[in-house]
Amino acid sequence: MKFTFKPLPTLILAFCLSLGLCLPVTGVMAAMKTDLNTATIEQLEAVKGIGHDTAQNILDYKKEHGNFTSMDELEAVSGVGKVRLNALNEAFTVEQTKESHKKTSMK
């Protein structure tokens, strides 16, 4: 069996695949985010710019203050500034739970 290369279908397929990589897929990306309140130290450290110390500070803060109610609450964690907060926002989300609703209503 002889294979014949057809450049046009191959180019169309390559174009479609590359277009899919270039377009933002926010719905899918949001679904891929991990809940910050269930994140492990390994998941936190996997984020570019987040080292062991910052990841541990996040877990320590959560242990002391309870679940995060929003991503903005990370600004209170030692070692998390605007740049790291942006990186964490791309990888994590905060799911609203009964505990976080209680915490919000107590403020």
Residue pairs with C-beta under 8 A, 6 or more apart in sequence:
30 93
33 91
33 92
33 93
34 43
34 91
34 92
34 93
35 92
35 93
35 94
35 95
36 58
36 68
36 71
36 74
36 88
36 92
36 93
36 94
37 62
37 67
37 68
37 94
37 95
37 97
37 100
39 58
39 92
41 52
41 55
41 56
41 59
43 91
44 50
44 54
44 55
44 58
44 59
44 88
45 51
45 52
45 55
46 91
47 87
47 88
47 90
47 91
47 92
48 87
49 83
49 84
49 87
50 84
50 87
50 88
53 79
54 77
54 79
54 80
54 84
57 77
57 78
57 79
57 80
58 74
58 77
58 80
61 76
61 77
61 78
62 68
66 99
66 103
67 94
67 97
67 99
67 100
67 103
68 74
68 94
68 100
69 94
69 96
69 100
69 103
69 104
70 94
71 85
71 88
71 89
71 92
71 93
71 94
72 85
73 94
74 80
74 84
74 85
74 88
75 81
75 85
80 88
94 100
